[in-house]
Amino acid sequence: MEILGVSLTEWVGYAAMLALLISFMMKDVRKLRLINSIGAILFVVYGFMLAISWPIIITNVAILCINFYYLFVKKN
Protein backbone atom coordinates (compact mmCIF):
# COMPACT_ATOMS: atom_id res chain seq x y z
CA MET A 1 0.00 0.00 0.00
CA GLU A 2 1.37 3.40 -0.97
CA ILE A 3 0.32 6.87 0.05
CA LEU A 4 1.71 9.70 -2.08
CA GLY A 5 4.19 7.25 -3.58
CA VAL A 6 5.58 6.22 -0.19
CA SER A 7 5.01 2.77 1.29
CA LEU A 8 3.13 2.33 4.57
CA THR A 9 6.31 0.87 6.07
CA GLU A 10 8.23 4.05 5.27
CA TRP A 11 5.43 6.23 6.72
CA VAL A 12 5.66 4.30 9.99
CA GLY A 13 9.43 4.84 9.98
CA TYR A 14 9.01 8.56 9.33
CA ALA A 15 6.42 8.85 12.13
CA ALA A 16 8.77 7.05 14.52
CA MET A 17 11.62 9.35 13.55
CA LEU A 18 9.44 12.43 14.01
CA ALA A 19 8.26 11.31 17.47
CA LEU A 20 11.86 10.64 18.49
CA LEU A 21 13.02 14.07 17.30
CA ILE A 22 10.10 15.84 19.00
CA SER A 23 10.82 14.01 22.26
CA PHE A 24 14.28 15.54 22.45
CA MET A 25 12.82 19.04 22.21
CA MET A 26 10.86 18.56 25.47
CA LYS A 27 12.06 20.28 28.63
CA ASP A 28 9.88 18.15 30.91
CA VAL A 29 11.58 14.77 31.31
CA ARG A 30 8.26 12.92 31.79
CA LYS A 31 6.93 14.31 28.49
CA LEU A 32 10.24 13.45 26.82
CA ARG A 33 10.00 9.84 28.00
CA LEU A 34 6.33 9.55 27.02
CA ILE A 35 6.80 10.88 23.49
CA ASN A 36 10.05 8.92 23.14
CA SER A 37 8.10 5.78 24.10
CA ILE A 38 5.60 6.47 21.33
CA GLY A 39 8.52 6.73 18.91
CA ALA A 40 10.02 3.50 20.24
CA ILE A 41 6.69 1.67 19.81
CA LEU A 42 6.49 2.93 16.23
CA PHE A 43 10.08 1.80 15.62
CA VAL A 44 9.23 -1.68 16.94
CA VAL A 45 6.29 -1.82 14.52
CA TYR A 46 8.60 -0.55 11.77
CA GLY A 47 11.15 -3.26 12.62
CA PHE A 48 8.51 -5.94 12.16
CA MET A 49 7.27 -4.35 8.94
CA LEU A 50 10.81 -4.57 7.53
CA ALA A 51 10.52 -8.37 7.50
CA ILE A 52 11.76 -8.45 11.09
CA SER A 53 14.80 -6.25 11.68
CA TRP A 54 16.02 -7.50 15.05
CA PRO A 55 18.49 -4.65 15.76
CA ILE A 56 15.69 -2.07 15.43
CA ILE A 57 13.25 -4.18 17.47
CA ILE A 58 15.67 -5.08 20.29
CA THR A 59 17.02 -1.53 20.67
CA ASN A 60 13.57 0.03 20.87
CA VAL A 61 12.14 -2.60 23.21
CA ALA A 62 15.09 -1.83 25.52
CA ILE A 63 14.33 1.91 25.24
CA LEU A 64 10.67 1.18 26.07
CA CYS A 65 11.69 -0.79 29.15
CA ILE A 66 13.97 2.02 30.36
CA ASN A 67 11.26 4.64 29.78
CA PHE A 68 8.66 2.43 31.50
CA TYR A 69 10.96 2.03 34.51
CA TYR A 70 11.52 5.78 34.92
CA LEU A 71 7.88 6.71 34.19
CA PHE A 72 6.11 4.14 36.37
CA VAL A 73 8.53 2.40 38.75
CA LYS A 74 10.99 5.10 39.77
CA LYS A 75 8.79 8.16 39.84
CA ASN A 76 10.84 11.30 40.46
Stockholm file with secondary structure:
# STOCKHOLM 1.0

chainA/1-76         MEILGVSLTEWVGYAAMLALLISFMMKDVRKLRLINSIGAILFVVYGFMLAISWPIIITNVAILCINFYYLFVKKN
#=GR chainA/1-76 SS CEETTEEHHHHHHHHHHHHHHHHTTCSSHHHHHHHHHHHHHHHHHHHHHTTCCHHHHHHHHHHHHHHHIIIIISCC
#=GC SS_cons        CEETTEEHHHHHHHHHHHHHHHHTTCSSHHHHHHHHHHHHHHHHHHHHHTTCCHHHHHHHHHHHHHHHIIIIISCC
//
